[in-house]
Amino acid sequence: MHARKVKMRKFTVIIVVLGIVSAFFVYLISQNLHTQRNDVLISINDPDVKSTSLSIAVIGDTHLPEGREPLAAFRELLIEVKHASPDLVVFVGDYVSDPYSEALEEHREKIINLMKLVDPIPRAIVLGNYESLSNADSWMNDFDRFDVNVLENEVLVLDTSQGPVCVRGLGDIYTGRYDYIHFPYECRNIPKLTITHDPAGGFDQRVKGLVIAGHTHCGQVSLPLIGPFWVPSDAPPSAHCGIYEDNTKTVFVTSGIGTSIIPVRVGTKSQWDMLFVKWTKN
């Protein structure tokens, strides 16, 4: 009888411990899905550009489901970003959760109109693989129809509070929409940056300087010692999340805001990023 009570107590303790551990992991996962601001300092050496500092808000991989609540959350996020007063806002693709939805046209229009909330702060936008899967031409047409610039293998000179900046938007290499273009001569003496969806596009040998990308979700599910289960990119593993630097380029990859396939983040966080970038001649 005594032995049975001891076993029952051990069993109860195990169940309680497992319950606490499970609750802890559920809490961590829920916290990872709560979008937080992530501040990053970056220094770029460009001998042709006078010393300049620029704050750049990065919004990537929102993967917004249809419905009032996700759009309301996106609206609140954009208001938060605007109140942070960056010099430039960049959107790096994958704006919807279901590229095959029958109601995508209306959803797309609402997302594009919400992007205008950051005005009058200058913004630059590229498409992601989810936009390609859901008819990239329709996205391009709707951006144009609502007077919102979207860049695909082109360069735009934007006037910021810190002066002009050249933004090159390269198409998503993951879905075959990438086509390398040079910065025009007019960009030679002003700060330059490249935005694209898949960071693999930043590893074209002709690409130099600052590159901002998304796509990877930093693995979305990444375990200690093991790392991420799967990252759908040909970028080197050291450029799957955060800052990658070599002798010619600095690539920043955002963890992004939403999730794809499964609504879970483990070992990665939902983030929008504020980059404080300084261009120097040294």
Secondary structure, DSSP 8 states (H G I E B T S, - for coil): -HHHHHHHHHHHHHHHHHHHHHHHHHHHHHHHTS-EEEEEEEEEE-TTS--EEEEEEEE----B-SSHHHHHHHHHHHHHHHHT--SEEEE-S--BS-TT-TTHHHHHHHHHHHHGGGTTS-EEE---HHHHHTTHHHHHHHHHHTT----SSEEEEEEETTEEEEEEE---GGGT--------GGGTTS-EEEE-SSGGGGGSTT--EEEEE-SSGGGSBEETTTEES-----S-GGGSSEEEE-SSEEEEE---SS-SSSS--BS---EEEEEEEEEE--
